[in-house]
Amino acid sequence: MNEDVLNNSIRKFLKTVGVTSQREIEKAVRDGIANGALKGQETLPAKMVLTLGTVNVTFEVKGSIELE
């Protein structure tokens, strides 16, 4: 195993996850405000689940998204 290749691959994956996740969260919040499901002052519970196939790893990160 090449540690540098692994590290760069993980960083690339996490960058993609971060950027894509942020866009999806922003869209969901805007849509929620537009359709009345959100008022824009909430704190939303959030959970990200990472699974890594073949080695059977599942990892959860829980947090919250504040709108105001």
DAVENQUI-V799277 format. One record per residue. N is the residue number from 1. RES is the residue in one small letter. SS is DSSP state (h for helix, s for strand, l for the rest). D_CENTER is the distance of its C-alpha to the mean C-alpha in Angstrom with 1 decimal. Layout:
n = <N & N>
res = <RES & RES>
ss = <SS & SS>
d_center = <D_CENTER & D_CENTER>
This chain:
n = <1 & 2 & 3 & 4 & 5 & 6 & 7 & 8 & 9 & 10 & 11 & 12 & 13 & 14 & 15 & 16 & 17 & 18 & 19 & 20 & 21 & 22 & 23 & 24 & 25 & 26 & 27 & 28 & 29 & 30 & 31 & 32 & 33 & 34 & 35 & 36 & 37 & 38 & 39 & 40 & 41 & 42 & 43 & 44 & 45 & 46 & 47 & 48 & 49 & 50 & 51 & 52 & 53 & 54 & 55 & 56 & 57 & 58 & 59 & 60 & 61 & 62 & 63 & 64 & 65 & 66 & 67 & 68>
res = <m & n & e & d & v & l & n & n & s & i & r & k & f & l & k & t & v & g & v & t & s & q & r & e & i & e & k & a & v & r & d & g & i & a & n & g & a & l & k & g & q & e & t & l & p & a & k & m & v & l & t & l & g & t & v & n & v & t & f & e & v & k & g & s & i & e & l & e>
ss = <l & l & h & h & h & h & h & h & h & h & h & h & h & h & h & h & h & h & h & h & h & h & h & h & h & h & h & h & h & h & h & h & h & h & l & l & l & l & l & l & l & l & s & s & s & s & s & s & s & s & s & s & l & l & l & l & s & s & s & s & s & s & s & s & s & s & l & l>
d_center = <28.0 & 27.4 & 25.2 & 24.7 & 23.6 & 21.1 & 19.7 & 19.5 & 17.9 & 15.1 & 14.6 & 14.6 & 12.0 & 9.6 & 10.6 & 10.0 & 6.4 & 6.0 & 8.4 & 7.6 & 4.2 & 6.6 & 9.3 & 8.3 & 7.8 & 11.0 & 12.8 & 12.3 & 13.6 & 16.4 & 17.4 & 17.5 & 19.7 & 21.8 & 22.5 & 23.3 & 20.7 & 19.5 & 21.9 & 19.7 & 20.4 & 18.2 & 15.8 & 13.1 & 12.0 & 8.4 & 7.5 & 5.3 & 8.2 & 9.4 & 12.9 & 15.4 & 18.4 & 22.0 & 21.5 & 20.0 & 17.2 & 14.6 & 12.5 & 10.6 & 9.1 & 10.0 & 10.3 & 11.1 & 10.8 & 14.4 & 16.0 & 19.2>
